[in-house]
Amino acid sequence: MQVWPEIINKAKEGGLDVIESYVFWNYHEPVKGQYYFEGRFDLVRFVKTVQEAGLLVHLRIGPYACAEWNYGGFPIWLHFIPGIQFRTTNAPFKNEMKHFLAKIVEMMKEEHLFASQGGPIILAQVENEYGNVEGSYGVGGELYVKWAAETAVSLNTSVPWVMCVQDDAPDPIINTCNGFYCDMFAPNSPNKPKMWTENYSGWFLGFGNPIPYRPVEDLAFAVARFFETGGTFQNYYMYFGGTNFGRTAGGPLVATSYDYDAPIDEYGFLRQPKWGHLRDLHKAIKHCEKYLISSDPTRVQLGVNLEAHIYYKHSNECAAFLANYGSRSDANVTFNGHVYFLPAWSVSILPDCKNVIFNTAKVVSQKTLGDPLFASTTLKPSSWGWYKERVGIWSNSSFSSPGLLEQISTTKDTSDFLWYSISINVNENIAPGQGKELFLNIESLGHAALVFVNKKPIGFGYGNHEDASFILNEKVALNPGNNTIDMLSMMIGVQNYGPWFDVAGAGIFFVVIADLETGKVDLSDEEWTYQVGVEGEYLGLDNISLANSSLWTTGATPPVNHTLIWYKVSFLAPEGKGPLALDLASMGKGQAWVNGQSIGRYWSTYLSPSTGCNSSGVCDYRGTYDANKCLKNCGQPAQTLYHIPRTWVQDGENLLVLHEELGGDPSKISVRTRTGQEICAYVSDTDPPPASSWKPNSEFMSQNPEVQLTCEHGWHITSINFASYGTPIGSCGATFTLGTCNADVFTIVEQACLGKEGCSITISTETLGDPCPGVLKSLAVQALCSN
């Protein structure tokens, strides 16, 4: 909540006009009839903060959100209402949905937050991407869409309602597009504007998967093509994604980080060049605004995969978009008697039908180089404590039932964990110390399970985001007489997407013991004993109030590689005001808390496949993008750094608590904060001047391009690591060396930039000298920003 103004202002500086946000029903009504709008769930405060920044709001009430959020935003209590069926023409569901919609709308009205009341909310959304699954609901789905539309309109918000991915959205609801590209989208009525509610800036992250990213050249191309072809409203999903703190991440196996390769990263830092290139794109489009609102575009074919769209205000006044939508060949095109160069898969923007002020494939904004610089603090070795949990049933709150129970219906999502326990008797005579070798076969709907025989771990099974189910086969040795099997089934987020996702199950459904001589014994229908949650949760070991409890064993060296163990330790936060990151690369799987606040689930031992990433480390932006096209960190954990908001720590000692499920080494944990970042810019003589400098009726191309460098707020340029004007060899991200043509501009750049938060250097021979007349020259600068 404290960082909202900074994030919103960075979005505004990036050229945004509207902030879109979901409204998460499960956090605003965690118990039926009991509402929560405090802290980071203070919806009114959030909308007012956007308004104070001078921006507008699109409020996506839903109340289904998806968003890779736990249960898609639905409260779990909804699941247990007798006779309920989600997202169809079902009376119990419609009653609850209407009640929540009305609650949110009335809150906004009471605070005068709709645009007609002088507030910032200009759009509202009901439902979300229902068109993707509507066919699975038959006639009930069609009736539900009509009911949802009528219900929304009846709430009299006085602002338009939208339904995304809903071709059959009835009037006056506006159907909108979600996807990587929406230039070919058309609404279901010529009276409705062409709107894009989700342009994916990247993709979400799943435990066990490589990290997806989307090149900014492609993202800018998609945006430009949309406005080129008549688009009116475009939203980035995400522009800032943030963090799935606590157990808010959806399922199955959605990671804690929701960075999404967004222009503002998970920690609130600008991701360059994505943020800067999109800022320049937004400026270029806004220079065309008076033409975009004056007419529909006129399309002109310029060649194979080449076209122009022209917006006229008068016959002699226009703005144009020139597009090369081929993915292989660059081209020269003739438009209005002038020749223009169009790289493959790019759009050039001409706000006066003459001057190119932006091309989507030509990135001249600064880039960040490599990993940030960090300051780290280690944990206080004298403050370690640990608590080893009991395996299996740990309290008299357990219960027994024949057969294997479905997990969500049993836990009601009060915990990620459900114990399944059973005793079996071996009557055969077995030599002492040998045991009888058998095979234990376990099948689960997901998401993971840790299995113990006679209180010793014998196996761990798990699924993945695409298919959370798994089969675990382990050879086990049973003793004569009584033996115990204890299975700890684990959820990693409740399902959040798909037809009938609300009834998707989890947990173990099949258990068989077999040997080669006597066949198999199916234990699935036997009497099992169940325990919801693990012992440490029941004791409240994550609470600050138990930091000094006698429950903890204390010592200077914590035990390592233990299953089902809790750790606590004190640490001093690194100096500064920026966000922190907890490095959990040495741990296995679990959850972490700082000063009683859950920073989310971690799973450092789940490595992504070793293949599938771009071998060169560079992904070709040309051609259609999908979530698997550009991947990095193959063979690595999806996430090892976990966000700690600075407001969650205090001066002096802070408490870190971990619940480790599989085993790790907590002594190697550290807490980091960013202290610096190397930045780079590479701009040539022939690049356009900054889009912000264009003015109507000016000879724009007679102006000079610029190198523009900016540090994060509060940081300054502390050193210039490379500067050359001429023909420097290399690129941002690779080592620069001096070319055969070089003007020594080090002093010029230092004087312009050192000690400043940002600087700009005009590229001209008058400013920088001319070391090689007649040769195309570029200015390359690498600098260090630090605090």
N, C-alpha and C positions, 0 to 999 in steps of 0.2 A: 504493500500500500504506500509506503514512504517513497518508493522509487517510481510510482506512477507519473508524477509530473516530469521527471527527467526522461522517461521512455517516451511519453507523449510528445514532449518538445523535440526529441530527436526525430520522431515521426513527422512532425510539422516541418522541421528543417529539411527533411528529405522530400518535401513536396506533397505530403498527404493532406487531404481535406477532411476525410471522414475516418473515424475509428469504428470498426466492427467488433462486436463482442457477443459471445454466447451468454446465456443465463443458465447456470447449472442447477437444475431442480433438486438433485440429490444433496447439494450442500446448502441450498436455501430452505429446504423443508426436509431435514434429515429424519424427523419423526412426523408422522401424519398430523397436521394441524399445528406443528411447532416450527416457527420460522426463524431463520438465522441470517442476518445481514450485517455482521460485525467484521472488523479487521479487513482482511483481503477479500472478503465476500460482501463488502459494503457497496452494493450496486449503485445506490443513489450518489454516494461520494465519488465513485468512479465516473459516472456520467457528468457530474458537476466539474470534476477535474478536467475532463475533456473540453467541456464548455469554457472553463477558465483559460484554456490554451487557445481558444478561438477556433476550435475544430467542431465538426458535426459528428453525429452518432448514428450508426445502423445497429439497432438492438435486435439480436437474433434470439427471440424468446423460446422458440421451438414448440414445446420444451424438450423434444429429442434433439440432442446436439451431435452425437457421434464423437468427433473431436479426439478420438483415441483416449477418451475420458471414461472412468469407471462406469460401467453399465450404460454408456452413452449419455450420461447425465440423468437417467431415471433414478429415483430413490428406490432402494431395495424393498422397502415395505410395500411398494406398489405390486410387487410380484406375488404377495401373499393375500391380496384381496380376493375373496371367493368369487369364482366365475370370471375373473378378469382375463382379457386378451389384449395385448398391446397393439396400438397403431392399426386398428380396424374398427368396424362399426359395432363397438361393444360398449354397452351402457356404463358399467363401472369405470372403464378406462376414460371414456369421454367426460364423465362427471368430474374425475380428478384432474384431467388435463384442462378442462374449461375453468375449473376453480383456480388452478395455478396461473393460467394465462391472465385471468381477470385480476388476480392478486398483483401481478407485476405491472400490468397496465394501470391499475388504480394507484399504485405507488408512484409511478412516473407522473400521472396526472396531478396527484396531490402536491408534488414538488414542482409542477409547471415545467416539465422537461420535454414535452412534445413541441415540435416546431411551431405549431399553431398557437401555443401558449408562450412563445418566446424562448423555448428551450432548444437544445441541440439535436434532438432525435428527429431525423427526417425520414427514416424507414424502419419498419419492423418486419420480422420474419416469423412465420408459423410453420411448424414441421421442418424437416431437413432431409434433402436427398431421398424423399420417399419414392420418387419415380424409379429409382434403381431397384426397388424391391416390391413395388406395388403389385406386379403380376402374381406374386406368391400369395396374395391375399384375396384374389378373385374379385367378385362383385363387392365384397366387404371393403376392399381397398378403395374402389371407386367411390363408394358412398362415404367413406371416411374422408377422402380428399375434399368432397363437397361440404361435408359437415365442418371440417377444420377451417375451410375458407369462410363459410358463413359465420362461424363462431368468432373468428378474428375480426371480420368486418363489423360484427355486432357490438364489439367493444369500443367503437367510436374513438379511435386514436386520433383521427383527423390527419394521419399521415398514411402513405401507401403501405400495403402489406406485400411481401414477396414470398414465393415458394421456390426454393432452388431445386433444379433437376426435376421439374414437374411440368411435363408438356401439357397435361390436362388441367392445369390450374385454372379454375373458373374465374371469369371477370368478377370484380376488378382486380383480383390478385395478379401480380406480375410474376410470370415464370422466368427464372434466371438460370444462368449457366454456371457450372463448376467444372474445372478441368485444367489441363496444361495449356490448352489453346481453346479460344472461344470465338475466333474471327468468323467461323462459318455458322455460328449459332444465330437463330432468329426466334424471337418470342412468338407465342401462339396467336397473336393478334397484331395487326399493323398499328393499333392504337397504343401498344405497350412499348416502352423503351427497351433497347438491347442492353442488358446488364449482366455483369460477371461477378458473382459473389465470392468465388474461391479460385484464385489463380495461384497454383501451388508453387511457392518459391523454392521448394525442395521436396522433402518427404519425411515422414516420421521414422523413428528409430525403434527397432525391436531388439530385445536381448538375443544374442546369437547371430545377429545380422551385421553386415558391413554398413558403413555410414553412407547414405545417399546424399548427393549434392546436385545442384542445377546450375550450369554456367550462366552468368549474368547476361551474356550475349543472347542466349536463347530466351531467357525470361523477358528481356527488353524487346526482343523481336515479337514475342507473343503479345505484349502490351501494345506495341505500336501497330501491329496488324489488327488488333481489336478496334482501336480508335480509327484506324484507316478505313475500316469497313462499316462504320456507323455506330460503334460502341459509345455508350453514354456514361457508364459507371463501372469501375473495375476495382476489385479488392484483392489484396495479397493475402494468401493463406499459406504461411504466416508472414507478417512483417516483423512481429516479435512473438516468439513462441513460448519462451520462458521454461519453467520447470514443473514437472508433475510431483509436487511435494507430497509427503505422506503416502497414502494408498489411493491417490487420485488417478494414477495412470490406468488406462483401460486395458482390455485384454483381447486375446491372450498375449502375454509377454511384451507389452509395450514398455519401453525403457523410461527411466525417470527423466532424462533430458528430453525436452520438446523443442530443441534448438531449431530444427526444420530447415537448416541452412538459410535462415531468414536474414534480411538486411540488418536487423539488430539482433545480435546473438543472445544466447541463453542468459548471459550475465549482464546484458545491457550495453555491451560495446558494439560499435559500428563494425559491420563486416564489410571490408573493402576488398575489391572494388564494387561489390554489389550495391551497397548503399549509395555510393557516389554516382555510379553510372545510372542508376534509376532516378536519382535526384535530377541529373541532367536531362534525362528523358522526360520527366514530369515538367521541367521548365520548358522544354521544346514543345510539348503538347499544349501547354497553357498559352504559349505564344500564338497558337492556332485557334484559340477558343472562340473568338468572335466569328470565325468562319465555320467551325464545327457546329455551332448552334444556329447557323443561318440557312443551312441547306443539307440535303442528303448528298452523299458523295457520288461523283460521276467517275465511272471506271473507264480507263483507257488501257488497252493491251499494248505493251511495249516490246514484246518478243516472247520467246518460250520461257515460261516461269517468271516473266517480268511484267509488271503492271504498275499503273499509277491510279490513285484515287484522289480526286480534286474536289475541294469544297469551295464553292463560290459564294461571295457576299454580293458582289456585283459582277457584271460580265468581265470587268478588267481588274477585279480584286479577288484573290484566291489564296488558299493554302493547299499544299499537296504532300502526299506520301508516295514515295517511289519504293517499290518492293521487288526484291529478287528472292522468290520463295523456292528456288532450286537449292538443293543441298550440296552441290558439287562445284559449280562453275561460277566464278566472278564474271561480271559483265559491265560493259559500257552501254548506257542507254541515252537516247536523244529525247529530251523533253523541253517543249517551248523553245526550240532552237538551240538549246545548250546540251552539251554532253556531260553526263554524270557517271561516276564509277560506283557500282553497287557490288560489294562483296556478296558471296553466296549466303543465303539465309539471313538477309538483313533488310532493314527498312531505313530510308533516309527521310528526314522531315524537313520540309521547306515551308516556313510560315508565310512566305510571300510569293510562293511558286517560283522562286529564283534561287535563293541562298539555302544551301544545306547547313543547318545548324546542329544536326545530330544524326549519327548513323549508329544503329543498334549494335553493329559488329565492331565498331571502333571505340575501344575503351581507353579514354585518356584520363579518367579519374585515378586517384592514387590507389595503390595496392598495399596490403599488409604482407610482410615477408616472414615466413617461418612461424615458429611458435612464439608466443609472447614471452617476455622476461618475467620471472616470478621471484618473489621473496617467500621463503618457507619458514614455518616453525614446526618443530618436532613436539611430540607429546611429552608431558612430564613423567619421567620413568618412575618416580617415587609415588605416583598417585594411582597406579593400576589396581583395578579390582576385577574379579570375575565370578561368575556363577554358572555352574554346570547343571543344566536341566536334567530332570529325570526323563527317561525314555518311556513312552507309552502313557498309560493312564496315571494321572498325577493328583487327582482329587476326587472327592465323593460327588462331584457334579457330573460324573460320567453316566452313561446310560447304555443299555443293551438293546439290540434289535436284531431279528433274523434278517439275513441278507446284507448286501453292501449298499449303503445309502448314498444318494446323490449329494455332493458336497454343498452346493450353494443353498439348497433347500434345508440343509442341516445346520450350517453355520449362520445363515442369513447375512453373510458377508460381515459379520462382526470380527472376523479374524481371517487371515490367509490360510489358516491351518486347521486340519481335522485329523485326529488320530483314529486309525482303525486297528483294533487289537483283538487277538484270539489266542487261545491256548490249545495245543494239540498234544496227544499222548502217543509215544512210541513204545510199544510193548515188546518188541523183539529184543533178544539178548545181543548186546553189542559190546565188543571188547572195550575195556576202560580206555578212555582217551582217544578212541577212534571216531565214534559217531557214525551215523548212517547217512551216506551221501544221497541226496535227493536234488531234484530240480524244482525251483520255485518260479512259477510263471505268473506275472501280474500284468493286467491290462487296465489302462486308465484313460478316461476322457480328457485328462490333463489337470493341471499343467505340469506338475513335477511331483515326485515322491521319493522320500528317503526311507529305506527299509531296514529293519533290525530283526535279527533272529537271536533270541536269548539275550536281548539288550545290546547286541553288538552290531554295528552297521555292516551290511553285506551288499548294498547296492543303491544306486541313485538313478532314477529314470526321469526323463523330461521331454517335452515337445518343443515346438517353435511357434512363432507368431502365425505362420501359415497353417499349421496343423498342430494343435496343442496335445493331441492324443499320443500315447506311446505304449510300448510293450517292454517289460523288463523281465529278462530271463537270467536267473542266477543259480549256480550250484551251491547248495547249503548242506551243512552237516547238523543233524539233529541228535540229541542225546537220548538215552533210554529214559522213559518216564515223561514228565511234563516239559513242554517247550513252548516258548512264546514267539509270536510273530507280531511285530508292531510296525505299522506303516504310517508315516507322517505325510499326508497328501497336502500339497501346497498350491494355492492359487497365486497367479501373478496378474492380477487385474481381471475384473469380470467382463465378459464379452460385451463389445460396444457397437457392433455393426453386423448387418446381414438380415435377411428375412427371418422373422421369428427368433431373432438373436436373444430375446429376453428369456426364452426357455432352453437355451443351450446349456447343457449340463457340464459338470466337472466332477473329478474324483474317480476313485477306483471302482471298477464294476466286475472284475473277474480275477479270481485267485485260485490257482491249482498247484498242488504238490504232486510230483510224479517221480517214479524211479523206473529203471529199465526192466525190473523183474515183475512187479505187481501192478503196473499201470499207473493210473493217476487218481487223486482224490480231489474233487472239486469242493473248495471251501466257500464258494461264493454265496451259497444259501444257508450257511451255518450261522449260529448266533455270534455276533460280533459286539464288542464293547467300543463305545465312541467317546471321545473327549474333544470338545471344541476348543481350539486355541492351544498355545503352549504355556508352560508353567510360568515363564518370565513375564508374559503378557498379564496373566492373572495377578502376579505379585506387583506389577506396575514398575518393573525395573527401569523403564525409560523415564520415570518421573524424577525431577530434581530432588524432590523431598526424600527419596531413598538413596541419595548419593552417599550418605555416611551410614547406611544401614549395616547391621551386623550380618545381613544376608550375604554380603560380598566377602569373598576371600581376597586379601590384599597382599601385595608383594611388589618387588621391583621388576620382576620379569614375568610377563603373562604367559600362560601355556599357549602353545601354537598347534594348529592343525587338529583342533577338536571340533567334533560336530555338536550342535545344539549347546552353544556356550554364549553367555553374555559377557561383554567387557565394558568397563567404564574407566575413563581417564580424564585428567584435566589438561587444558592447553591454554596458552596465551595467544590471542589472535595476532597475526602480523600487523604491524603498524599501517596506518592509512585509513582511507574512507571507502575504498572500493570493495566490491563483493569478494567473497572467499570461495575457495574450492577445496574439498576434502579428497585427497588422493587415496583411493581404496584399491589400488592395483594389487596389493599383497593379500587381499582378502578373497573369500570364496563367494558366498551368496548370503544375503540377509537384508537388514534394514538398519539405518543409522539415525540417531537423534542428537541434536545440539541444543543444550539447555532446555530439553523437554520438547523441542520442535522436531518433528520427523522430516528429514531431508529426502526421504524416499527409499525405495528398494535399490539394492545393488546386486550385481552378479558378474564379478570380474573373471570367473573361471570359464564362462561360456564364451568360447571363441567363435568368431564367424568363419565361414568356409575360407580356405586359403586361396581359392580361385574366384574369378568374377570381377576383380577390380581392374581398372585401366593400367596396363603394364607400364606405360610411360609416365603415369601420374597425371596425365593431361587428358581430359575428355573433350572430344570434338563437339563443339556446340552446334554444328551444322546438322540439320535433319531432325526428325521428330524425336522429342524427348519422352522418356517414361521413367518410372521410379527405379528401374534396374539398369539404366544406361550408364550412369556416372556413379561409381562406387569407390570408396577408399577404406583403408584399415582392414583389408582382408586378412584373415588369420589372427585377428586381434579381438579383444573384448569390445563390445559395442560402446562401453562407457567405463572409464576408471575415475574421472573427476566428477565430483558431486557438489552442486551449488549450495553455498551457505550464504544467505543474505546478510549483509553487514549488520543490519538492524537486529539480527538474532543473536549477536555476540555482544559482549560487554568488555569494558576495560577490566583488567585483572583476569582471574581464572574463569574458564568456561568448561562446561561438562560435555564430554562426548560419550555416548552410549551406543554400543553395537550389539545386535543379535546376529551371531554368526551361525549359519545353519550347516555348512559343509566343512569348514575348516580353513583357516588362514593364519597369517602372521601379523597381528595388530601392531607389533613394535615398529613396523616399517611405514605406518600411516603418517602422513604429514598434512598440514594445512597451508594452503598457498594463497597469495594474492598477486595480481598482475602489477608489475612496476614499470613496464615499458614495452614498446613494440617498434620494430623496424618498419619503416614505410618507404615506398618507392613510387616514382612517377617517370614516365617515358613518353614524351610528346615531340612530334616532328613539326617541321616548318609548314607542312601541308595539312596538318590537322586543323579542324575548325576552331575558331575562338570559343571561349566558354558560352554556352547557350544563354546564360544570364545576361550577357552583354549585347545580345541582339536587340535592335530597335527597328520598328517599321521605317521603311523608306531610307534605310541606311545602306551604305556599301559595306555589308557585313564582312565579306571575304578580304576587304582591304585592312581589316583589323588583324591583330596578331594572336596566335594561340598562346596559352599560358600553362605553365606547371603550377598546380595548386596543391599545397600540402596542408593537412590539418591533423592535429593531435586530438585525442580524447579530452573532454573538458577537464581542466585541472592539470593536464600534462603539457610539457613544452618540448620543443626541439632542442635536444642537448648536444647533438653532434651531427656533422655531415660526414657520411662514410664514403660517398662517391659523388662526384659531380663532373660531368663532361658535356660540352656542346660540340658536336661534330658528327662523327660516325662511331659512337661507342658500340662495343661488341657485347652482346648478351641481351638479357631481358629481365624485367622485374620477376624475381623468383629464381633467377639463375645469376651466377657471378658476372658482374660487369668488368670489362677491361677496356682500356683506351684503344680507340681505333686509329687508323692512319691519319685521320683528320681530327684534331682536338684543339679546342680553345680552353685554356685553363680558367675555369669559371668558379673555382673553389671559393675564392675570397668573395666574389659577388653573391654566391648562394649563402655563404655563412653570414654575410652582413644582412641579407634579406630575411633570414630564417632563424638564426640561433637565438634561443631564449624566448621565442614566440610560440603561441599556441597554434598559429597557422601563418602561412605566407604564400605569396604568388610571385612568379618570375615570368616576365614577358619574354617570349621567344622572338628575338629579332637580332639582326647583325649589329644594329645600333646599340643595343644593350649588351650583347654578349661577344661582339667581335665577329670577324668572318675569317676563320682559319683556312677555308678552301672555297673560294668563290665558284658559283655554278654547281656546287654539289648539294644534294638534299641532306639537310642536317637535322639532328635531333638533340634534345636536351634530356639527359638521364640524371636523376638525383636519387640517392639513397640517404635516408636520415633516420636518426633514432629519436623517438618520442619517449619521455619518461617522466616520472613524478618526483 
